[in-house]
Amino acid sequence: MKLEYDIIVVGGGHAGCEAAVAAAKLGSSTLLISMDMGKYAQMSCNPAVGGVAKGQIVREIDALGGQMGIITDRTTIQFRMLNRSKGPAMWSPRAQCDKIQFSLEWRKVLENTNNLSLWQDSVTTLTFSENTENKKVTGVVTALGVEFKAKAVILTNGTFLNGLMHVGRNNMAGGRSGDAASYGLTEQLASIGFEIGRMKTGTPARLDGKTIDFSKLEPQSGDEQPSKFSYLTDIKPVEKQLPCYIVHTSKEVHDTLRTGFADSPLFNGTIQGIGPRYCPSIEDKLRTFADKDSHQLFLEPEGRNTNEYYLNGFSSSLPWQVQMEALGKIKGLENTQIFRTGYAIEYDYFPPTQLHHTLETKIVDNLYFAGQINGTTGYEEAAAQGLMAGINAHLKLNAKEPLVLRRDQAYIGVLIDDLVTKGVDEPYRMFTSRAEYRILLRQDNADARLTPIGFSIGLADKKRHEIYEEKKSLVESLVNFTRKQSIAPNEINGFFESVNSAKINQSRKLFDILLRNEITINILKGIFPPLCDFLNQANYTDEIIDEAEIQIKYKGYIERERFIAEKLTRLENIKIPSNFDFNSLSSLTIEARQKLNRIKPSTIGQASRIPGVSPADINVLLIFFGR
């Protein structure tokens, strides 16, 4: 039995699985240790991937050569592109998945990845070498007493570190329903100087579909022409989609829920952890929005071959009797039976300002944190961190430059920079509003932004890179076609008249015509036959047509945002020594000195994003370190 590896990944959730596969595919001998090999990348909460900003992250993971997009596409039961009525910077793919198949597909990938070994156990202790200025991780010890050696360790413990679940006044140890908690690591890391925090999340009851009256509910179908996450062309969009359903609470439901408030661990002081503001429990909603008599919920299937349903928006830690009674007063759920109650869970996390941008810890060399251990929430945020930790651990062990994505390159770059620069005071969730370069970071162009990077480090393979190059070529040729071809007034004015738009009095380039809101390439296909003939010459998919159209319609916005990004990126090129003492600069404010010494920014750009560091402080740093 092999006991020595290049990299050990602890935890088989979304972060751990991405980290392990990335490291192994890059060439590092890797061991993934998980408490239950039957629950890889378990969807502990809602059975869905993507959504606003999260969908962009999944496409970025795929563009770099990660696995989440591929596995989502293979297990999708419904697909929707959110925010189609808004601008393309807001378009966000989301997929309902078959929860059981999602985990099984991950297991297939893990078991068939070269350089990757699997071990079922719980890690209780890390081992260190103290021959360097910093401690250096050298391996792990498991609950079974097995000691594995490694050059680097990635912790992706999710909600398992000292996990404690709450239902009313009852509580029990566990990392999630049916799984034990993990002990030992928090205490060990605290003893060597790591700051520890406590967070909380929750989940709703799971319902038996046989006992739901769907005739009383409003169905919510997927897109008529569903898309997918992965840029790989041999993966096809979902067929035979399953519906979700819209459900509403009522004043009667709310009154019933309020009868349990005295026993709520959220309200009686039992729960000390900080919960997610943007995914509150139903009791939190009633307290925050006390004037509302109804809340919209979404009833979501957990798979094709199960009757289990997830009631999105009804997360609760109220006593089980109160949950049952309240559910029975929701239209369509009058006779519902539940498989398991909702509950809240508290768990340990480590404030992420203790990390470098590579996700390596500042206190221990070659030790990386990824996922909810860093104070984030969501499968997508976790998977992105795991992917980057796996990549960077491999690169460091092979004396290569780290991969740090900028804020204008990827939502992943925004995510990690926010975590290590600003820290978290609640579970971090990605939103489009967190990114200052949204028009650059669209879901349609993640491959253009990141596949060349993934290919250069060896994670995105030749096939993926060729698919990207072909798409890039087709988009460019379509844009160039619109620049060269003109359309006459008699060909287009009939359409403009039908939509009450100004007519043209001379021939205009298709490019200029497409700048109008009311015209699209698909509309032009029916008006201008040469365009239709051109598109039939090659594989111009809807995604290629969409991207070409976005590049045309939003050209000015894209160029302006890229100019601003390039200007601000110059600050990222001014480095700050890692051991610099900011107390030596008396011109800085006291708050700035304290914040800068705590965060230890590596560049002026990072320093400028630290809360409490003013533009005047940045000017001091610019003068000292040189413009």
C-alpha positions in Angstrom: 0.0 0.0 0.0 1.3 3.4 -1.0 1.8 5.8 1.9 3.6 8.7 0.3 2.1 11.2 -2.2 2.9 14.6 -3.8 -0.5 16.0 -2.7 -3.2 14.9 -0.3 -6.7 16.3 -0.5 -8.8 16.0 2.6 -12.6 16.0 1.9 -14.5 14.6 -1.0 -17.0 17.5 -1.6 -17.1 19.7 -4.6 -13.8 21.5 -3.7 -12.0 18.3 -2.9 -13.0 16.5 -6.0 -11.9 19.3 -8.3 -8.7 19.8 -6.4 -7.8 16.1 -6.6 -8.6 15.6 -10.3 -6.7 18.8 -11.3 -3.6 17.9 -9.3 -3.6 14.4 -10.7 -4.2 15.4 -14.3 -1.3 17.8 -14.1 1.0 15.0 -13.0 1.2 15.0 -9.2 0.6 11.7 -7.4 -2.5 12.5 -5.4 -4.5 11.0 -2.6 -8.2 12.0 -1.9 -9.3 11.1 1.6 -13.1 11.2 2.2 -15.3 9.9 5.0 -17.7 8.3 2.6 -16.8 7.2 -0.9 -20.5 6.9 -1.7 -21.0 10.6 -1.4 -18.4 12.3 -3.6 -19.5 15.9 -4.4 -22.8 15.2 -2.6 -25.4 17.9 -3.2 -26.1 18.4 0.5 -28.5 21.2 -0.1 -30.5 22.0 -3.3 -30.0 19.7 -6.3 -28.9 22.4 -8.7 -25.7 23.9 -10.2 -25.3 27.4 -11.5 -27.5 30.5 -11.2 -26.7 34.2 -11.2 -22.9 34.6 -11.2 -22.5 31.0 -10.1 -23.2 29.8 -13.6 -20.4 31.9 -14.9 -18.1 30.3 -12.4 -19.0 26.8 -13.6 -18.3 27.8 -17.2 -14.9 29.1 -16.1 -14.1 25.9 -14.3 -14.9 24.1 -17.5 -12.9 26.4 -19.7 -9.8 25.8 -17.5 -10.2 22.1 -17.8 -12.2 21.3 -14.6 -15.0 18.8 -14.3 -18.1 20.4 -12.8 -19.6 21.6 -16.1 -19.1 18.2 -17.7 -20.7 16.3 -14.8 -23.6 18.8 -14.5 -24.4 18.3 -18.3 -24.3 14.6 -17.9 -26.8 14.7 -15.0 -29.1 17.6 -15.9 -32.8 17.1 -15.6 -33.8 20.7 -16.4 -31.8 23.7 -17.9 -32.6 27.4 -17.8 -30.7 30.4 -18.9 -31.5 33.1 -16.3 -31.8 36.8 -17.0 -32.3 36.5 -20.7 -34.4 39.6 -20.6 -31.4 41.6 -19.4 -28.0 42.3 -20.9 -25.6 39.5 -21.7 -23.4 40.3 -18.7 -26.3 39.1 -16.6 -27.1 35.8 -18.5 -26.5 33.0 -16.1 -26.9 29.2 -16.8 -28.6 27.0 -14.2 -29.3 23.3 -14.2 -31.4 21.0 -12.0 -29.4 17.8 -11.6 -30.1 14.2 -10.7 -28.5 14.3 -7.3 -27.6 10.6 -7.1 -26.3 10.5 -10.7 -24.2 13.6 -10.1 -22.3 11.9 -7.3 -22.0 8.6 -9.2 -20.6 10.5 -12.3 -18.0 12.1 -10.0 -17.0 8.7 -8.6 -16.5 7.4 -12.2 -14.2 10.4 -12.9 -12.2 10.0 -9.7 -11.7 6.2 -10.1 -10.5 6.6 -13.7 -8.1 9.5 -13.2 -4.5 8.5 -13.5 -2.2 9.5 -10.6 -5.2 9.6 -8.2 -5.8 7.2 -5.3 -8.8 7.1 -3.0 -9.0 6.4 0.7 -12.1 6.3 3.0 -11.3 7.6 6.4 -11.3 10.8 8.6 -8.2 13.0 9.0 -7.6 14.0 12.6 -4.1 15.4 12.6 -1.6 17.1 10.3 2.1 16.5 10.5 4.7 19.3 10.2 8.4 19.9 9.6 9.8 22.8 11.5 13.1 23.1 9.7 12.0 26.3 7.9 11.1 29.7 9.1 7.5 28.7 8.7 6.0 25.4 9.6 5.8 23.1 6.6 3.1 20.4 6.3 4.4 16.9 5.7 1.3 14.7 5.8 -1.8 13.6 7.7 -2.8 11.1 10.3 -6.3 9.5 10.0 -8.8 8.2 12.6 -7.6 4.7 11.8 -4.1 5.6 12.7 -2.7 5.6 9.2 0.0 8.2 8.5 0.3 9.4 4.9 3.2 11.5 3.9 2.8 14.4 1.3 4.6 17.4 0.0 1.4 19.4 0.1 -2.0 19.1 1.7 -5.3 20.7 0.7 -8.0 20.9 3.3 -11.6 21.0 1.9 -13.6 20.0 5.0 -16.9 21.7 4.1 -19.3 21.8 7.1 -17.7 18.9 8.9 -15.2 20.5 11.3 -16.9 20.3 14.7 -20.2 20.2 12.8 -23.4 20.5 15.0 -26.9 20.1 13.6 -30.0 21.7 15.1 -33.7 20.8 14.9 -35.6 22.8 17.5 -34.1 22.3 20.9 -32.5 19.1 19.8 -29.0 19.0 18.5 -26.6 16.3 17.3 -23.0 16.2 16.1 -22.6 15.7 12.3 -21.3 17.2 9.1 -24.7 16.8 7.4 -27.7 14.5 7.9 -26.5 11.0 8.3 -22.8 11.8 8.4 -20.4 12.2 11.3 -18.5 15.4 12.2 -14.8 15.7 11.9 -12.7 16.5 15.0 -9.1 17.3 15.8 -8.0 19.6 12.9 -9.6 22.8 14.3 -7.9 22.4 17.6 -4.6 21.6 16.1 -4.6 24.5 13.7 -5.8 26.9 16.4 -2.8 25.8 18.6 -0.3 26.9 16.0 -1.8 30.4 15.5 -4.7 30.1 13.0 -7.8 32.2 13.7 -11.0 30.2 13.8 -14.6 31.3 13.2 -18.0 29.7 13.3 -20.7 29.8 10.6 -24.1 28.4 10.1 -26.1 27.1 7.2 -29.3 25.2 6.8 -31.5 23.0 4.6 -35.3 22.4 4.2 -37.3 19.2 4.7 -37.3 16.7 1.8 -40.8 15.8 0.6 -42.3 12.5 -0.8 -43.6 13.3 -4.3 -46.2 10.6 -4.0 -48.0 12.7 -1.4 -47.9 16.1 -3.3 -50.9 17.3 -5.3 -49.1 18.7 -8.3 -52.4 19.8 -9.9 -52.6 22.7 -7.4 -49.1 23.9 -8.2 -47.7 26.1 -11.0 -45.2 24.2 -13.2 -42.0 25.9 -14.2 -40.4 24.3 -17.3 -36.9 24.5 -18.6 -35.9 26.3 -21.8 -37.4 25.1 -25.0 -34.0 24.9 -26.5 -31.7 24.1 -23.6 -28.1 24.9 -23.6 -25.4 23.4 -21.4 -22.3 24.3 -19.3 -19.4 22.5 -21.0 -17.7 23.9 -24.1 -16.9 20.3 -25.2 -18.9 19.6 -28.3 -19.4 15.8 -27.7 -21.6 16.6 -24.7 -25.2 17.3 -25.7 -27.9 19.4 -24.0 -30.5 17.7 -21.8 -33.4 15.9 -23.3 -36.8 15.1 -21.6 -36.6 17.8 -19.0 -38.5 17.5 -15.7 -40.6 20.4 -14.4 -40.1 22.3 -11.2 -43.0 24.0 -9.4 -43.8 27.4 -7.9 -45.3 27.2 -4.4 -46.4 30.0 -2.1 -46.6 30.3 1.7 -49.6 32.1 3.3 -50.5 34.0 6.5 -51.7 30.7 8.0 -48.4 29.0 7.2 -46.6 32.0 8.8 -48.7 31.9 11.9 -48.0 28.2 12.3 -44.2 28.7 11.9 -44.2 31.5 14.5 -45.5 29.1 17.2 -42.1 27.4 17.1 -40.0 30.6 17.5 -39.5 30.1 21.2 -37.8 26.8 20.4 -35.9 28.1 17.4 -32.1 27.7 18.0 -31.7 30.8 15.8 -33.7 32.9 18.2 -33.0 31.5 21.6 -29.2 31.9 21.5 -28.4 28.2 20.8 -26.8 28.9 17.4 -23.8 31.2 17.6 -22.6 30.9 14.0 -23.2 33.5 11.3 -25.8 32.5 8.7 -26.0 33.4 5.0 -27.9 36.6 4.5 -28.8 35.7 0.9 -30.2 32.3 1.7 -32.0 32.8 5.0 -34.2 30.2 6.8 -37.9 30.6 6.5 -38.1 31.7 10.2 -35.5 34.4 9.4 -37.6 35.6 6.5 -40.6 35.9 8.7 -38.7 38.0 11.2 -36.9 40.2 8.6 -40.0 40.7 6.4 -42.7 40.7 9.1 -45.1 42.6 6.9 -45.2 40.0 4.1 -48.0 37.4 4.2 -46.6 35.2 1.5 -43.2 34.0 0.2 -42.5 32.3 -3.1 -40.9 28.9 -2.9 -39.7 26.4 -5.6 -40.4 22.7 -5.5 -37.5 20.9 -7.2 -37.1 17.2 -8.1 -34.0 15.5 -6.8 -33.7 13.1 -9.7 -35.3 11.1 -12.5 -35.7 7.9 -10.5 -36.8 9.2 -7.1 -39.9 10.7 -5.5 -37.8 13.0 -3.3 -38.4 16.8 -3.7 -36.5 19.8 -2.4 -38.5 22.8 -1.2 -36.2 25.7 -2.1 -36.7 28.7 0.2 -38.1 26.7 3.1 -34.8 26.0 5.0 -35.6 25.7 8.7 -34.3 24.5 12.1 -37.7 24.8 13.8 -39.0 21.8 15.8 -40.0 19.0 13.4 -43.6 19.1 14.5 -43.9 22.8 13.5 -42.2 22.1 10.2 -44.7 19.3 9.5 -47.8 21.3 10.5 -46.7 24.4 8.5 -45.9 22.3 5.3 -49.4 20.8 5.5 -50.9 24.3 5.2 -49.2 25.0 1.9 -51.5 24.7 -1.2 -50.7 21.3 -2.8 -48.8 20.0 0.2 -51.8 19.4 2.5 -51.2 15.6 2.7 -47.4 15.6 2.2 -45.1 13.2 4.0 -41.5 14.1 4.5 -38.4 11.9 4.2 -36.4 14.0 6.6 -36.8 17.3 8.4 -35.0 20.5 7.7 -32.1 21.5 10.0 -29.4 24.1 10.7 -25.8 23.2 10.9 -22.9 25.1 12.6 -19.3 24.4 11.6 -15.8 25.8 11.9 -14.1 27.9 9.3 -10.8 29.8 9.0 -11.0 33.5 8.0 -9.5 33.5 4.5 -7.3 36.6 5.0 -4.9 34.0 6.4 -4.3 32.8 2.8 -2.2 33.9 -0.2 -4.0 34.3 -3.5 -2.9 30.8 -4.4 -5.0 29.6 -1.4 -1.9 28.5 0.4 -1.9 29.4 4.1 0.5 32.1 5.3 1.2 30.3 8.5 2.1 26.8 7.2 3.9 26.2 3.9 2.3 23.9 1.3 -1.0 23.8 3.3 -4.0 24.9 1.2 -7.6 25.7 2.2 -10.5 25.5 -0.3 -14.3 25.7 0.0 -16.5 26.3 3.0 -13.5 26.1 5.2 -12.8 29.6 3.9 -16.2 30.9 4.8 -17.9 30.6 1.4 -21.3 29.0 0.6 -22.3 27.2 -2.6 -21.1 24.2 -4.6 -19.7 26.5 -7.4 -17.6 28.7 -5.2 -16.2 25.6 -3.5 -15.4 23.8 -6.7 -13.6 26.9 -8.1 -11.4 27.2 -5.0 -10.7 23.5 -5.1 -9.6 23.7 -8.8 -7.3 26.6 -8.1 -5.8 25.0 -4.9 -5.1 21.8 -6.8 -3.5 23.7 -9.7 -1.4 25.9 -7.4 -0.2 23.1 -5.2 1.1 21.2 -8.2 2.7 24.3 -9.7 4.5 25.1 -6.5 5.8 21.6 -6.0 7.2 21.8 -9.6 8.8 25.2 -9.1 6.5 26.9 -11.6 4.9 30.3 -11.4 1.5 30.2 -9.6 -1.8 30.7 -11.3 -3.6 33.8 -9.9 -6.5 35.0 -12.0 -7.1 38.7 -12.0 -10.5 40.4 -11.3 -10.8 41.3 -15.0 -10.1 37.7 -16.1 -12.6 35.6 -14.2 -15.3 35.5 -11.5 -12.9 33.0 -9.9 -10.4 35.8 -9.7 -13.0 38.1 -8.0 -14.0 35.3 -5.6 -10.5 34.6 -4.4 -9.4 38.2 -4.3 -12.4 39.1 -2.2 -11.7 36.3 0.2 -8.0 36.9 0.9 -8.2 40.7 0.7 -11.5 41.6 2.3 -12.2 38.5 4.4 -15.8 37.5 5.2 -18.2 38.4 8.0 -20.9 36.0 6.7 -20.9 33.0 4.3 -19.6 34.4 1.0 -21.8 34.0 -2.1 -20.9 35.2 -5.5 -23.1 37.8 -7.3 -22.6 39.7 -10.5 -22.6 42.9 -8.5 -19.3 41.8 -6.9 -17.5 42.0 -10.2 -16.5 45.4 -11.6 -15.9 44.0 -15.1 -19.2 42.2 -15.7 -19.3 42.9 -19.4 -15.9 41.2 -19.8 -16.7 38.3 -17.6 -19.7 36.9 -19.5 -20.8 33.2 -19.4 -20.4 33.0 -23.2 -16.7 33.9 -23.4 -15.2 32.0 -20.5 -13.4 29.8 -23.0 -11.8 32.8 -24.7 -10.7 34.1 -21.3 -9.4 30.9 -19.7 -8.9 28.0 -22.1 -5.6 29.3 -23.4 -4.5 29.6 -19.7 -5.7 26.1 -18.9 -4.0 24.7 -22.0 -0.7 26.5 -21.2 -0.5 24.8 -17.7 -1.5 21.4 -19.1 -5.0 21.0 -17.6 -7.1 21.8 -20.7 -6.2 19.2 -23.2 -5.5 19.6 -27.0 -9.0 18.6 -28.0 -10.6 21.3 -25.8 -8.1 23.9 -27.1 -8.9 23.0 -30.7 -12.7 23.4 -30.0 -11.9 26.8 -28.6 -9.8 27.8 -31.6 -12.5 26.7 -34.0 -15.2 28.7 -32.1 -12.9 31.7 -32.0 -12.3 31.5 -35.7 -16.1 31.2 -36.5 -17.0 34.1 -34.3 -14.4 36.3 -36.0 -15.4 35.3 -39.5 -19.1 36.0 -38.7 -18.2 39.5 -37.3 -16.0 40.2 -40.3 -18.9 39.1 -42.6 -21.2 41.7 -41.1 -18.5 44.4 -41.5 -18.2 43.7 -45.2 -21.8 43.0 -46.3 -24.3 45.8 -46.9 -28.0 45.6 -46.9 -30.2 47.9 -49.1 -33.1 50.0 -47.8 -35.7 48.0 -49.8 -34.5 44.8 -48.1 -34.7 46.0 -44.5 -37.2 48.9 -44.4 -40.2 46.6 -44.4 -39.0 45.1 -41.1 -38.2 48.5 -39.6 -41.7 49.7 -40.4 -43.3 46.7 -38.8 -41.5 47.4 -35.5 -41.9 51.2 -35.7 -38.2 51.8 -36.1 -36.5 54.5 -38.3 -36.0 53.5 -41.9 -32.6 53.8 -43.7 -32.3 55.8 -46.9 -29.1 54.2 -48.2 -27.3 50.8 -48.0 -25.7 50.1 -44.6 -23.3 47.5 -43.3 -24.9 44.6 -41.4 -22.6 45.5 -38.5 -24.2 48.9 -38.2 -27.7 47.5 -38.6 -27.0 45.0 -35.7 -26.3 47.9 -33.4 -30.0 48.5 -33.2 -31.8 46.8 -30.2 -34.7 45.5 -32.4 -32.5 43.6 -34.8 -30.6 40.3 -34.3 -28.6 38.0 -36.5 -31.4 35.4 -36.5 -33.9 38.1 -37.7 -31.4 39.1 -40.4 -31.2 35.5 -41.6 -34.8 35.7 -42.7 -34.3 39.1 -44.4 -30.9 38.8 -46.0 -30.4 35.5 -47.8 -26.5 35.9 -48.2 -26.3 35.8 -44.4 -28.3 32.6 -44.3 -26.0 31.0 -47.0 -22.9 32.1 -45.1 -24.1 30.5 -41.8 -24.9 27.3 -43.6 -21.3 26.9 -44.7 -20.0 25.9 -41.3 -21.2 24.8 -37.8 -22.5 28.2 -36.6 -24.2 27.1 -33.3 -26.5 29.3 -31.3 -23.7 30.0 -28.9 -21.3 31.2 -31.7 -24.1 33.4 -33.1 -24.8 34.8 -29.6 -21.2 35.6 -29.0 -20.7 37.3 -32.3 -23.8 39.4 -31.8 -22.6 40.4 -28.3 -19.3 41.5 -29.7 -21.0 43.6 -32.2 -23.8 45.2 -30.1 -21.6 45.8 -27.0 -18.4 46.7 -28.7 -18.1 50.1 -27.2 -18.9 48.9 -23.7 -16.5 46.1 -24.0 -13.6 48.3 -25.2 -14.3 50.9 -22.5 -14.3 48.3 -19.7 -11.2 46.6 -21.0 -9.4 50.0 -21.1 -10.3 50.7 -17.5 -9.2 47.2 -16.5 -5.9 47.6 -18.2 -5.3 50.9 -16.5 -6.1 49.6 -13.0 -4.1 46.4 -13.6 -1.0 48.5 -13.6 -1.3 48.7 -9.8 -1.1 44.9 -9.7 2.4 45.2 -11.3 3.8 47.2 -8.4 4.9 44.5 -5.9 5.2 44.9 -2.1 7.8 42.7 -0.3 6.1 40.0 1.8 8.0 41.0 5.0 7.4 44.7 4.7 6.5 46.5 7.9 3.9 49.1 7.2 4.4 50.6 10.6 7.6 52.1 9.2 5.4 54.5 7.0 4.2 57.1 9.4 2.3 58.9 6.6 -0.2 56.1 6.5 -3.3 56.3 8.8 -3.2 54.1 11.9 -6.1 52.0 10.5 -4.3 51.5 7.2 -1.1 50.4 9.0 -3.1 47.9 11.0 -5.1 46.5 8.1 -2.0 46.3 5.8 0.1 44.5 8.4 -2.7 42.0 9.0 -3.5 41.3 5.3 0.1 41.7 3.9 -1.0 42.6 0.4 1.4 41.5 -2.3 0.7 44.4 -4.7 -0.5 48.0 -4.6 -3.6 46.8 -6.4 -4.5 44.4 -3.7 -3.8 47.0 -1.0 -6.2 49.4 -2.7 -9.1 46.9 -2.2 -8.6 46.4 1.5 -11.4 48.0 3.5 -10.1 50.9 5.6 -7.2 51.7 3.2 -8.0 55.1 1.6 -6.9 56.6 -1.7 -4.5 58.9 0.3 -2.9 55.8 1.8 -2.5 54.3 -1.7 -0.7 57.5 -2.8 1.7 57.1 0.1 2.4 53.5 -1.0 2.8 54.6 -4.7 5.4 57.3 -3.7 7.3 54.9 -1.5 7.4 51.9 -3.9 7.6 54.0 -7.0 5.1 54.6 -9.7 
